[in-house]
Amino acid sequence: DILYIADSYGSLHQNDIKYYLNLYNKKLNTASIGFHLHNNMNNAYSNYEYIKNISNDINREIIIDTTMFGMGRGSGNLQTELVLIDKKNIDLNKFIKLLEFIQDFIKPIYLKNENKWGYDLDYLLSGYFKMHPNYIIKMRDLNISMKNRFFLIKKITEKKYKYNYFDKNIIENIIIEFMEKLL
């Protein structure tokens, strides 16, 4: 019923969105098209705006999901509260209740170190290189410094590994190869 496009690396640009929307609009019979926008490169909201503006040209339902305070793994997702502000005739009382809920229940989760999500230089690079974020997570789990994470990302991309899907062997091999540099 719905073909969902997940911007897994948070790297989709407006020309990418236009391409996929046009492609799927031509190929699908009656299915709706959905978008799940990650925020690796801080473009989830601008992509939402773009989709909203061009969806009038497409004769099918377009669904864009959101999460409160952008909650989600890694860089997070399109923020519900930003999308609601964009709506005309917003019910101010309901909007304030949502913000109170975020303040009371979501932000405490966010502020715990083990649960942080949001904009981050690691995820920016993951988005830019269209690299699976598990590479970043693995480097963080191993307490590899930010400087060395940048170094390893550069080496992974230079070696032209297929890094858009996570492969534990790639990260383990690259760490072993450059262990002396990392120490």
C-alpha positions as CSV (number, residue, x, y, z in Angstrom):
1,D,0.0,0.0,0.0
2,I,2.9,2.3,0.7
3,L,6.4,2.5,-0.8
4,Y,8.6,4.1,1.9
5,I,11.9,5.8,1.1
6,A,14.2,5.9,4.1
7,D,17.0,8.5,3.8
8,S,19.3,6.1,5.7
9,Y,22.4,8.3,5.4
10,G,20.6,11.6,5.7
11,S,22.2,12.5,2.4
12,L,19.3,13.0,0.1
13,H,19.2,16.4,-1.7
14,Q,16.2,17.9,-3.4
15,N,17.3,16.7,-6.8
16,D,17.4,13.1,-5.4
17,I,13.9,13.5,-3.9
18,K,12.5,14.8,-7.1
19,Y,14.1,11.9,-9.1
20,Y,12.7,9.2,-6.7
21,L,9.3,10.9,-6.5
22,N,9.0,11.1,-10.3
23,L,10.3,7.5,-10.8
24,Y,8.0,5.9,-8.2
25,N,5.0,8.1,-9.3
26,K,5.4,6.7,-12.8
27,K,5.9,3.1,-11.8
28,L,3.4,2.6,-9.0
29,N,-0.3,2.0,-9.5
30,T,-2.1,3.2,-6.4
31,A,0.5,3.0,-3.6
32,S,1.2,6.0,-1.5
33,I,4.8,7.2,-1.2
34,G,6.3,7.7,2.3
35,F,9.5,9.4,3.4
36,H,11.6,8.8,6.6
37,L,14.1,11.7,6.7
38,H,17.3,11.3,8.8
39,N,19.1,14.5,9.8
40,N,22.8,13.6,9.3
41,M,23.4,16.7,7.2
42,N,20.7,18.8,8.9
43,N,18.5,18.8,5.8
44,A,15.5,16.8,7.0
45,Y,13.4,19.9,7.5
46,S,14.3,21.5,4.2
47,N,13.7,18.2,2.4
48,Y,10.3,18.0,4.1
49,E,9.5,21.6,2.9
50,Y,10.6,20.5,-0.6
51,I,8.4,17.4,-0.7
52,K,5.5,19.4,0.7
53,N,5.9,22.0,-2.1
54,I,6.2,19.5,-5.0
55,S,3.6,17.0,-3.7
56,N,0.9,19.1,-5.3
57,D,2.2,18.0,-8.7
58,I,1.9,14.3,-7.8
59,N,-1.5,12.7,-7.8
60,R,-1.1,10.4,-4.9
61,E,-0.8,10.5,-1.1
62,I,2.6,11.5,0.2
63,I,3.4,10.5,3.8
64,I,6.3,12.0,5.8
65,D,6.9,10.7,9.3
66,T,8.4,12.6,12.2
67,T,9.7,12.0,15.7
68,M,9.3,14.3,18.7
69,F,12.5,16.3,19.3
70,G,14.0,14.4,16.3
71,M,14.4,11.3,18.5
72,G,16.1,8.5,16.7
73,R,19.3,6.6,16.3
74,G,22.4,8.6,15.4
75,S,21.6,12.0,13.9
76,G,17.9,11.7,14.6
77,N,14.9,12.3,12.3
78,L,12.7,15.1,11.1
79,Q,11.3,16.8,14.2
80,T,7.5,16.7,14.8
81,E,7.5,20.1,16.5
82,L,9.1,21.8,13.5
83,V,6.5,20.3,11.1
84,L,3.6,21.3,13.4
85,I,4.9,24.9,13.5
86,D,4.6,24.9,9.7
87,K,0.9,24.0,9.8
88,K,-1.6,26.8,9.4
89,N,-4.2,27.1,12.2
90,I,-2.1,25.2,14.7
91,D,-3.9,24.7,18.1
92,L,-1.6,26.6,20.4
93,N,-2.8,24.7,23.5
94,K,-2.1,21.3,21.9
95,F,1.3,22.5,20.6
96,I,2.3,23.7,24.1
97,K,1.2,20.4,25.5
98,L,3.5,18.6,23.0
99,L,6.4,20.9,24.0
100,E,5.7,20.2,27.7
101,F,5.7,16.4,26.9
102,I,9.1,16.8,25.1
103,Q,10.5,18.8,28.0
104,D,9.3,16.4,30.7
105,F,9.8,13.0,29.0
106,I,11.9,13.2,25.8
107,K,14.6,15.7,26.8
108,P,15.6,13.7,30.0
109,I,16.2,10.7,27.7
110,Y,18.2,12.9,25.4
111,L,20.3,14.3,28.2
112,K,21.4,10.9,29.3
113,N,24.8,10.2,27.7
114,E,23.9,6.8,26.4
115,N,20.9,8.1,24.6
116,K,22.1,11.1,22.7
117,W,21.0,11.7,19.1
118,G,21.2,14.8,16.9
119,Y,23.6,16.7,14.7
120,D,27.2,15.4,15.0
121,L,30.3,15.7,12.9
122,D,30.6,11.9,12.6
123,Y,27.1,11.6,11.2
124,L,27.7,14.5,8.9
125,L,30.5,12.6,7.4
126,S,28.4,9.4,7.3
127,G,25.8,11.3,5.4
128,Y,28.3,13.0,3.1
129,F,30.0,9.8,2.1
130,K,26.8,7.8,2.2
131,M,28.5,5.5,4.7
132,H,26.5,3.2,6.9
133,P,26.4,4.8,10.4
134,N,27.3,1.5,12.1
135,Y,30.9,2.3,11.1
136,I,30.8,5.4,13.2
137,I,29.1,3.6,16.1
138,K,31.7,0.8,16.1
139,M,34.5,3.4,16.2
140,R,32.8,5.2,19.1
141,D,32.3,1.9,20.9
142,L,36.1,1.3,20.6
143,N,36.8,4.8,22.0
144,I,38.6,5.8,18.9
145,S,39.3,9.5,19.1
146,M,37.4,11.9,16.8
147,K,40.6,12.7,14.9
148,N,41.3,9.0,14.3
149,R,37.6,8.4,13.3
150,F,38.1,11.0,10.6
151,F,41.3,9.3,9.6
152,L,39.6,5.9,9.4
153,I,36.7,7.3,7.4
154,K,39.1,8.8,5.0
155,K,40.9,5.5,4.6
156,I,37.7,3.5,4.1
157,T,36.6,5.8,1.4
158,E,40.0,5.9,-0.3
159,K,40.2,2.1,-0.4
160,K,36.8,2.2,-2.2
161,Y,35.2,-0.4,0.0
162,K,31.5,-0.9,-0.4
163,Y,30.6,1.0,2.8
164,N,27.0,1.8,2.2
165,Y,26.1,-1.4,4.0
166,F,27.8,-2.3,7.2
167,D,30.4,-5.0,7.0
168,K,32.1,-5.8,10.3
169,N,35.2,-7.2,8.5
170,I,35.8,-3.9,6.7
171,I,36.0,-1.9,10.0
172,E,38.0,-4.6,11.8
173,N,40.5,-4.9,8.9
174,I,41.0,-1.2,8.6
175,I,41.5,-0.8,12.3
176,I,44.1,-3.6,12.3
177,E,45.9,-2.1,9.3
178,F,46.2,1.3,10.9
179,M,46.6,0.2,14.5
180,E,49.9,1.9,14.9
181,K,48.5,5.2,13.8
182,L,45.6,4.9,16.2
183,L,47.7,4.3,19.3
